[in-house]
Amino acid sequence: MLSHCPGSLWFKQPVPEPVKCPSCGKEVEIFTNEQTMKCYHCGGIVTREKRPSCFDWCKYADQCIAELVAQRRGAGDSSARCPEEE
């Protein structure tokens, strides 16, 4: 049994990913919990390819998303266990 939902890791502990700006061609870092950002070289819009996660298919996705939102507001348990594993 896992101690947390593995599909939420990219949202709970985001990491920077290198993405090439389509406008200027320079590499920028966009965090895994962000979909778009403004290029800090030219001001163009950089979009990261969307990764599938458990939020796309899990029947408990709404509950997990609500827990993540509550945690970001400073409320709730920080362990974020996946309801399907209980």
MMTF fields as JSON, N, C-alpha, C and O atoms, coordinates in Angstrom:
{
  "mmtfVersion": "1.0.0",
  "mmtfProducer": "UNKNOWN",
  "numBonds": 343,
  "numAtoms": 344,
  "numGroups": 86,
  "numChains": 1,
  "numModels": 1,
  "chainsPerModel": [1],
  "groupsPerChain": [86],
  "chainIdList": ["A"],
  "bondAtomList": [4, 2, 8, 6, 12, 10, 16, 14, 20, 18, 24, 22, 28, 26, 32, 30, 36, 34, 40, 38, 44, 42, 48, 46, 52, 50, 56, 54, 60, 58, 64, 62, 68, 66, 72, 70, 76, 74, 80, 78, 84, 82, 88, 86, 92, 90, 96, 94, 100, 98, 104, 102, 108, 106, 112, 110, 116, 114, 120, 118, 124, 122, 128, 126, 132, 130, 136, 134, 140, 138, 144, 142, 148, 146, 152, 150, 156, 154, 160, 158, 164, 162, 168, 166, 172, 170, 176, 174, 180, 178, 184, 182, 188, 186, 192, 190, 196, 194, 200, 198, 204, 202, 208, 206, 212, 210, 216, 214, 220, 218, 224, 222, 228, 226, 232, 230, 236, 234, 240, 238, 244, 242, 248, 246, 252, 250, 256, 254, 260, 258, 264, 262, 268, 266, 272, 270, 276, 274, 280, 278, 284, 282, 288, 286, 292, 290, 296, 294, 300, 298, 304, 302, 308, 306, 312, 310, 316, 314, 320, 318, 324, 322, 328, 326, 332, 330, 336, 334, 340, 338],
  "bondOrderList": [1, 1, 1, 1, 1, 1, 1, 1, 1, 1, 1, 1, 1, 1, 1, 1, 1, 1, 1, 1, 1, 1, 1, 1, 1, 1, 1, 1, 1, 1, 1, 1, 1, 1, 1, 1, 1, 1, 1, 1, 1, 1, 1, 1, 1, 1, 1, 1, 1, 1, 1, 1, 1, 1, 1, 1, 1, 1, 1, 1, 1, 1, 1, 1, 1, 1, 1, 1, 1, 1, 1, 1, 1, 1, 1, 1, 1, 1, 1, 1, 1, 1, 1, 1, 1],
  "groupList": [{"groupName": "MET", "atomNameList": ["N", "CA", "C", "O"], "elementList": ["N", "C", "C", "O"], "formalChargeList": [0, 0, 0, 0], "bondAtomList": [1, 0, 2, 1, 3, 2], "bondOrderList": [1, 1, 2], "singleLetterCode": "M", "chemCompType": "L-PEPTIDE LINKING"}, {"groupName": "LEU", "atomNameList": ["N", "CA", "C", "O"], "elementList": ["N", "C", "C", "O"], "formalChargeList": [0, 0, 0, 0], "bondAtomList": [1, 0, 2, 1, 3, 2], "bondOrderList": [1, 1, 2], "singleLetterCode": "L", "chemCompType": "L-PEPTIDE LINKING"}, {"groupName": "SER", "atomNameList": ["N", "CA", "C", "O"], "elementList": ["N", "C", "C", "O"], "formalChargeList": [0, 0, 0, 0], "bondAtomList": [1, 0, 2, 1, 3, 2], "bondOrderList": [1, 1, 2], "singleLetterCode": "S", "chemCompType": "L-PEPTIDE LINKING"}, {"groupName": "HIS", "atomNameList": ["N", "CA", "C", "O"], "elementList": ["N", "C", "C", "O"], "formalChargeList": [0, 0, 0, 0], "bondAtomList": [1, 0, 2, 1, 3, 2], "bondOrderList": [1, 1, 2], "singleLetterCode": "H", "chemCompType": "L-PEPTIDE LINKING"}, {"groupName": "CYS", "atomNameList": ["N", "CA", "C", "O"], "elementList": ["N", "C", "C", "O"], "formalChargeList": [0, 0, 0, 0], "bondAtomList": [1, 0, 2, 1, 3, 2], "bondOrderList": [1, 1, 2], "singleLetterCode": "C", "chemCompType": "L-PEPTIDE LINKING"}, {"groupName": "PRO", "atomNameList": ["N", "CA", "C", "O"], "elementList": ["N", "C", "C", "O"], "formalChargeList": [0, 0, 0, 0], "bondAtomList": [1, 0, 2, 1, 3, 2], "bondOrderList": [1, 1, 2], "singleLetterCode": "P", "chemCompType": "L-PEPTIDE LINKING"}, {"groupName": "GLY", "atomNameList": ["N", "CA", "C", "O"], "elementList": ["N", "C", "C", "O"], "formalChargeList": [0, 0, 0, 0], "bondAtomList": [1, 0, 2, 1, 3, 2], "bondOrderList": [1, 1, 2], "singleLetterCode": "G", "chemCompType": "PEPTIDE LINKING"}, {"groupName": "TRP", "atomNameList": ["N", "CA", "C", "O"], "elementList": ["N", "C", "C", "O"], "formalChargeList": [0, 0, 0, 0], "bondAtomList": [1, 0, 2, 1, 3, 2], "bondOrderList": [1, 1, 2], "singleLetterCode": "W", "chemCompType": "L-PEPTIDE LINKING"}, {"groupName": "PHE", "atomNameList": ["N", "CA", "C", "O"], "elementList": ["N", "C", "C", "O"], "formalChargeList": [0, 0, 0, 0], "bondAtomList": [1, 0, 2, 1, 3, 2], "bondOrderList": [1, 1, 2], "singleLetterCode": "F", "chemCompType": "L-PEPTIDE LINKING"}, {"groupName": "LYS", "atomNameList": ["N", "CA", "C", "O"], "elementList": ["N", "C", "C", "O"], "formalChargeList": [0, 0, 0, 0], "bondAtomList": [1, 0, 2, 1, 3, 2], "bondOrderList": [1, 1, 2], "singleLetterCode": "K", "chemCompType": "L-PEPTIDE LINKING"}, {"groupName": "GLN", "atomNameList": ["N", "CA", "C", "O"], "elementList": ["N", "C", "C", "O"], "formalChargeList": [0, 0, 0, 0], "bondAtomList": [1, 0, 2, 1, 3, 2], "bondOrderList": [1, 1, 2], "singleLetterCode": "Q", "chemCompType": "L-PEPTIDE LINKING"}, {"groupName": "VAL", "atomNameList": ["N", "CA", "C", "O"], "elementList": ["N", "C", "C", "O"], "formalChargeList": [0, 0, 0, 0], "bondAtomList": [1, 0, 2, 1, 3, 2], "bondOrderList": [1, 1, 2], "singleLetterCode": "V", "chemCompType": "L-PEPTIDE LINKING"}, {"groupName": "GLU", "atomNameList": ["N", "CA", "C", "O"], "elementList": ["N", "C", "C", "O"], "formalChargeList": [0, 0, 0, 0], "bondAtomList": [1, 0, 2, 1, 3, 2], "bondOrderList": [1, 1, 2], "singleLetterCode": "E", "chemCompType": "L-PEPTIDE LINKING"}, {"groupName": "ILE", "atomNameList": ["N", "CA", "C", "O"], "elementList": ["N", "C", "C", "O"], "formalChargeList": [0, 0, 0, 0], "bondAtomList": [1, 0, 2, 1, 3, 2], "bondOrderList": [1, 1, 2], "singleLetterCode": "I", "chemCompType": "L-PEPTIDE LINKING"}, {"groupName": "THR", "atomNameList": ["N", "CA", "C", "O"], "elementList": ["N", "C", "C", "O"], "formalChargeList": [0, 0, 0, 0], "bondAtomList": [1, 0, 2, 1, 3, 2], "bondOrderList": [1, 1, 2], "singleLetterCode": "T", "chemCompType": "L-PEPTIDE LINKING"}, {"groupName": "ASN", "atomNameList": ["N", "CA", "C", "O"], "elementList": ["N", "C", "C", "O"], "formalChargeList": [0, 0, 0, 0], "bondAtomList": [1, 0, 2, 1, 3, 2], "bondOrderList": [1, 1, 2], "singleLetterCode": "N", "chemCompType": "L-PEPTIDE LINKING"}, {"groupName": "TYR", "atomNameList": ["N", "CA", "C", "O"], "elementList": ["N", "C", "C", "O"], "formalChargeList": [0, 0, 0, 0], "bondAtomList": [1, 0, 2, 1, 3, 2], "bondOrderList": [1, 1, 2], "singleLetterCode": "Y", "chemCompType": "L-PEPTIDE LINKING"}, {"groupName": "ARG", "atomNameList": ["N", "CA", "C", "O"], "elementList": ["N", "C", "C", "O"], "formalChargeList": [0, 0, 0, 0], "bondAtomList": [1, 0, 2, 1, 3, 2], "bondOrderList": [1, 1, 2], "singleLetterCode": "R", "chemCompType": "L-PEPTIDE LINKING"}, {"groupName": "ASP", "atomNameList": ["N", "CA", "C", "O"], "elementList": ["N", "C", "C", "O"], "formalChargeList": [0, 0, 0, 0], "bondAtomList": [1, 0, 2, 1, 3, 2], "bondOrderList": [1, 1, 2], "singleLetterCode": "D", "chemCompType": "L-PEPTIDE LINKING"}, {"groupName": "ALA", "atomNameList": ["N", "CA", "C", "O"], "elementList": ["N", "C", "C", "O"], "formalChargeList": [0, 0, 0, 0], "bondAtomList": [1, 0, 2, 1, 3, 2], "bondOrderList": [1, 1, 2], "singleLetterCode": "A", "chemCompType": "L-PEPTIDE LINKING"}],
  "groupTypeList": [0, 1, 2, 3, 4, 5, 6, 2, 1, 7, 8, 9, 10, 5, 11, 5, 12, 5, 11, 9, 4, 5, 2, 4, 6, 9, 12, 11, 12, 13, 8, 14, 15, 12, 10, 14, 0, 9, 4, 16, 3, 4, 6, 6, 13, 11, 14, 17, 12, 9, 17, 5, 2, 4, 8, 18, 7, 4, 9, 16, 19, 18, 10, 4, 13, 19, 12, 1, 11, 19, 10, 17, 17, 6, 19, 6, 18, 2, 2, 19, 17, 4, 5, 12, 12, 12],
  "groupIdList": [1, 2, 3, 4, 5, 6, 7, 8, 9, 10, 11, 12, 13, 14, 15, 16, 17, 18, 19, 20, 21, 22, 23, 24, 25, 26, 27, 28, 29, 30, 31, 32, 33, 34, 35, 36, 37, 38, 39, 40, 41, 42, 43, 44, 45, 46, 47, 48, 49, 50, 51, 52, 53, 54, 55, 56, 57, 58, 59, 60, 61, 62, 63, 64, 65, 66, 67, 68, 69, 70, 71, 72, 73, 74, 75, 76, 77, 78, 79, 80, 81, 82, 83, 84, 85, 86],
  "secStructList": [7, 7, 1, 1, 7, 4, 4, 4, 2, 2, 2, 2, 1, 7, 7, 3, 3, 3, 3, 3, 7, 6, 6, 6, 7, 7, 3, 3, 3, 3, 3, 6, 6, 7, 1, 3, 3, 3, 7, 6, 6, 6, 7, 7, 3, 3, 3, 7, 7, 7, 7, 7, 7, 2, 2, 2, 2, 7, 6, 6, 2, 2, 2, 2, 2, 2, 2, 2, 2, 2, 2, 2, 6, 6, 7, 1, 7, 6, 6, 7, 7, 7, 4, 4, 4, 7],
  "xCoordList": [0.837, 0.0, 0.879, 1.849, 0.537, 1.285, 0.823, -0.321, 1.709, 1.362, 0.772, 0.313, 0.781, 0.226, -0.191, 0.169, -0.921, -1.357, -0.176, 0.267, 0.343, 1.504, 1.208, 2.12, -0.039, -0.393, -0.368, -0.319, -0.403, -0.431, 0.95, 1.075, 1.99, 3.337, 3.753, 4.372, 3.418, 3.806, 3.128, 3.625, 1.969, 1.26, 1.723, 1.826, 1.999, 2.398, 3.851, 4.182, 4.727, 6.149, 6.627, 7.358, 6.216, 6.579, 8.08, 8.782, 8.544, 9.951, 10.022, 9.104, 11.096, 11.218, 11.556, 12.315, 10.982, 11.254, 11.712, 11.125, 12.739, 13.156, 12.189, 11.859, 11.744, 10.845, 11.348, 11.744, 11.336, 11.798, 10.661, 9.54, 10.948, 9.97, 9.691, 10.627, 8.417, 8.109, 8.357, 8.464, 8.45, 8.666, 10.132, 10.492, 10.984, 12.399, 13.33, 14.495, 12.841, 13.653, 14.562, 15.272, 14.554, 15.404, 14.71, 13.483, 15.512, 14.992, 14.604, 15.349, 13.434, 12.971, 12.565, 12.33, 12.484, 12.045, 10.601, 10.241, 9.785, 8.386, 8.147, 8.56, 7.489, 7.27, 6.19, 5.279, 6.31, 5.406, 3.959, 3.061, 3.711, 2.334, 1.776, 0.672, 2.518, 2.078, 1.891, 2.639, 0.916, 0.682, 1.296, 1.823, 1.224, 1.772, 2.536, 2.344, 3.394, 4.119, 4.572, 4.537, 4.989, 5.524, 7.033, 7.718, 7.549, 8.982, 9.719, 9.369, 10.745, 11.492, 12.57, 13.339, 12.645, 13.579, 12.864, 13.355, 11.686, 11.011, 9.586, 8.987, 9.032, 7.661, 6.598, 5.408, 7.006, 6.063, 5.455, 5.966, 4.385, 3.717, 4.319, 4.391, 4.745, 5.323, 4.331, 3.857, 4.022, 3.076, 3.785, 4.499, 3.582, 4.161, 3.173, 1.963, 3.693, 2.829, 2.152, 2.809, 0.846, 0.094, 0.386, 0.322, 0.708, 0.94, -0.347, -1.041, -0.672, -1.831, -1.502, -0.376, -2.467, -2.288, -3.537, -4.51, -3.492, -4.659, -5.877, -7.012, -5.649, -6.778, -7.608, -8.78, -7.021, -7.722, -8.606, -9.55, -8.326, -9.082, -9.596, -10.504, -9.058, -9.424, -10.792, -11.113, -11.585, -12.924, -12.87, -13.871, -11.722, -11.572, -10.879, -10.493, -10.72, -9.963, -10.524, -9.761, -11.843, -12.437, -12.091, -11.798, -12.126, -11.807, -10.335, -10.015, -9.461, -8.027, -7.713, -6.923, -8.324, -8.109, -8.559, -7.876, -9.71, -10.205, -9.229, -9.007, -8.64, -7.661, -6.409, -5.873, -5.939, -4.758, -5.013, -4.15, -6.187, -6.543, -6.579, -6.082, -7.164, -7.227, -5.832, -5.564, -4.939, -3.567, -2.841, -2.086, -3.068, -2.407, -2.907, -2.21, -4.107, -4.664, -4.262, -4.64, -3.492, -3.014, -3.903, -3.665, -4.913, -5.808, -5.594, -5.024, -6.045, -6.043, -4.765, -3.796, -4.78, -3.678, -2.69, -3.104, -1.417, -0.417, -0.053, 0.759, -0.637, -0.255, -0.947, -0.411, -2.096, -2.836, -2.834, -2.293, -3.429, -3.528, -4.573, -5.602, -4.302, -5.236, -6.408, -6.18, -7.662, -8.813, -8.949, -9.503, -8.458, -8.584, -7.706, -7.953, -6.69, -5.776, -6.236, -5.64, -7.261, -7.718, -8.637, -9.114],
  "yCoordList": [-1.188, 0.0, 1.247, 1.334, 2.187, 3.442, 4.398, 4.333, 5.275, 6.222, 7.519, 8.362, 7.683, 8.891, 8.58, 7.535, 9.452, 9.283, 9.612, 10.76, 8.635, 8.913, 9.868, 10.53, 9.951, 10.836, 12.304, 13.153, 12.626, 14.029, 14.598, 15.769, 13.784, 14.236, 15.477, 16.377, 15.546, 16.705, 17.984, 19.081, 17.845, 19.022, 19.4, 20.583, 18.405, 18.655, 19.082, 19.915, 18.525, 18.832, 19.156, 18.371, 20.309, 20.651, 20.839, 21.298, 20.473, 20.643, 21.394, 21.297, 22.137, 22.855, 21.906, 20.951, 22.186, 21.423, 22.381, 23.453, 22.036, 22.907, 22.772, 21.663, 23.91, 23.953, 25.035, 26.112, 24.758, 25.733, 26.701, 26.273, 27.99, 29.015, 28.937, 28.956, 28.85, 28.782, 30.099, 30.108, 31.208, 32.508, 32.806, 33.203, 32.617, 32.981, 31.779, 31.924, 30.593, 29.387, 29.159, 28.154, 30.079, 29.91, 29.01, 28.917, 28.356, 27.451, 28.218, 29.078, 27.899, 28.469, 27.321, 26.205, 27.592, 26.575, 26.846, 27.958, 25.817, 25.907, 24.784, 23.649, 25.089, 24.088, 23.094, 23.424, 21.871, 20.794, 21.031, 20.346, 21.966, 22.271, 23.464, 23.925, 23.964, 25.081, 24.598, 23.742, 25.136, 24.759, 25.776, 25.404, 27.054, 28.105, 29.127, 29.241, 29.851, 30.947, 31.935, 31.633, 33.098, 34.109, 33.917, 33.836, 33.844, 33.679, 34.879, 36.027, 34.603, 35.709, 36.247, 37.121, 35.745, 36.28, 37.241, 38.337, 36.814, 37.619, 38.019, 38.837, 37.461, 37.789, 36.928, 37.111, 35.993, 35.102, 34.103, 33.927, 33.462, 32.478, 31.095, 30.639, 30.445, 29.11, 28.143, 28.379, 27.067, 26.074, 24.738, 24.289, 24.121, 22.809, 21.731, 21.886, 20.638, 19.539, 18.957, 18.686, 18.767, 18.256, 16.778, 15.981, 16.431, 15.036, 14.454, 15.122, 13.238, 12.615, 12.302, 11.923, 12.46, 12.127, 11.408, 11.246, 10.992, 10.302, 11.235, 10.765, 12.543, 13.482, 13.307, 13.685, 12.745, 12.543, 11.302, 11.233, 10.315, 9.069, 8.532, 7.701, 8.968, 8.398, 8.897, 10.079, 7.973, 8.345, 9.237, 9.863, 9.304, 10.148, 11.477, 12.194, 11.808, 13.003, 14.279, 15.108, 14.443, 15.659, 15.798, 16.895, 14.682, 14.699, 15.059, 15.861, 14.479, 14.766, 16.225, 16.87, 16.733, 18.13, 19.057, 20.03, 18.754, 19.576, 19.549, 20.574, 18.376, 18.274, 19.087, 19.751, 19.045, 19.825, 21.32, 22.063, 21.757, 23.177, 23.584, 24.65, 22.741, 23.037, 23.108, 23.968, 22.211, 22.222, 23.5, 24.063, 23.953, 25.19, 26.392, 27.401, 26.291, 27.379, 27.244, 28.072, 26.196, 26.024, 25.159, 25.047, 24.548, 23.679, 22.244, 21.986, 21.323, 19.913, 19.186, 19.777, 17.909, 16.992, 17.045, 17.06, 17.074, 17.164, 15.815, 15.762, 14.712, 13.401, 13.063, 12.257, 13.624, 13.447, 11.995, 11.683, 11.138, 9.729, 9.546, 10.223, 8.631, 8.34, 7.542, 6.485, 8.001, 7.296, 5.882, 5.009, 5.647, 4.325, 3.299, 2.098, 3.75, 2.86, 2.542, 1.686, 3.194, 2.99, 1.81, 1.494],
  "zCoordList": [0.0, 0.0, 0.0, 0.752, -0.831, -0.905, 0.189, 0.639, 0.607, 1.668, 1.124, 1.894, -0.192, -0.801, -2.233, -2.775, -2.823, -4.204, -5.126, -5.155, -5.879, -6.725, -7.877, -8.373, -8.309, -9.414, -9.057, -9.947, -7.763, -7.35, -7.067, -6.711, -7.221, -6.884, -7.664, -7.097, -8.976, -9.785, -9.322, -9.578, -8.627, -8.137, -6.736, -6.411, -5.914, -4.532, -4.417, -3.573, -5.251, -5.213, -6.628, -7.234, -7.151, -8.529, -8.704, -7.802, -9.881, -10.241, -11.57, -12.385, -11.793, -13.06, -14.206, -14.038, -15.366, -16.586, -17.665, -17.812, -18.425, -19.524, -20.708, -21.129, -21.232, -22.388, -23.326, -22.879, -24.613, -25.597, -25.931, -26.205, -25.908, -26.26, -27.767, -28.567, -28.159, -29.581, -30.318, -31.544, -29.586, -30.222, -30.493, -31.601, -29.479, -29.642, -29.7, -30.071, -29.342, -29.402, -28.21, -28.159, -27.245, -26.064, -25.053, -25.017, -24.241, -23.232, -21.972, -21.502, -21.435, -20.174, -19.258, -19.722, -17.967, -17.018, -16.637, -16.249, -16.755, -16.354, -15.354, -15.588, -14.251, -13.215, -13.632, -14.391, -13.119, -13.511, -13.082, -13.572, -12.194, -11.802, -12.58, -12.29, -13.554, -14.393, -15.83, -16.302, -16.509, -17.895, -18.861, -19.909, -18.505, -19.359, -18.515, -17.304, -19.193, -18.545, -19.614, -20.807, -19.183, -20.084, -20.175, -19.155, -21.401, -21.609, -21.023, -21.296, -20.215, -19.618, -20.539, -20.139, -21.764, -22.766, -23.721, -23.992, -24.233, -25.256, -24.898, -25.596, -23.825, -23.43, -24.1, -23.844, -24.955, -25.611, -24.628, -23.522, -25.023, -24.176, -24.437, -25.578, -23.363, -23.427, -22.786, -21.675, -23.483, -22.986, -22.828, -23.725, -21.692, -21.415, -21.844, -21.676, -22.398, -22.797, -21.56, -20.555, -21.639, -20.493, -20.293, -21.229, -19.058, -18.692, -18.129, -17.363, -18.491, -17.854, -16.393, -16.069, -15.545, -14.128, -13.637, -14.374, -12.417, -11.861, -11.83, -11.758, -11.883, -11.906, -13.17, -13.198, -14.208, -15.469, -15.474, -16.26, -14.614, -14.682, -13.352, -13.349, -12.237, -10.932, -10.467, -10.588, -9.934, -9.464, -8.226, -7.878, -7.558, -6.368, -6.68, -5.757, -7.924, -8.316, -7.688, -7.192, -7.703, -7.13, -5.653, -5.177, -4.932, -3.504, -3.286, -2.409, -4.067, -3.931, -4.272, -3.582, -5.325, -5.709, -4.589, -4.269, -3.996, -2.884, -1.712, -1.067, -1.429, -0.347, -0.656, 0.23, -1.893, -2.274, -2.149, -1.682, -2.562, -2.443, -0.976, -0.615, -0.127, 1.303, 1.906, 2.745, 1.488, 2.006, 1.612, 2.405, 0.394, -0.048, 0.72, 0.829, 1.249, 2.066, 3.524, 4.352, 3.848, 5.21, 6.075, 7.278, 5.502, 6.271, 5.835, 4.774, 6.642, 6.239, 6.576, 7.055, 6.32, 6.584, 5.427, 4.268, 5.71, 4.645, 4.041, 3.117, 4.54, 4.008, 2.706, 1.945, 2.402, 1.144, 0.662, -0.399, 1.435, 1.052, -0.023, -0.032, -0.922, -1.99, -1.428, -0.839, -1.582, -1.039, -1.595, -0.927, -2.792, -3.393, -2.678, -2.791, -1.947, -1.256, 0.159, 0.813, 0.643, 2.032, 2.138, 3.228]
}
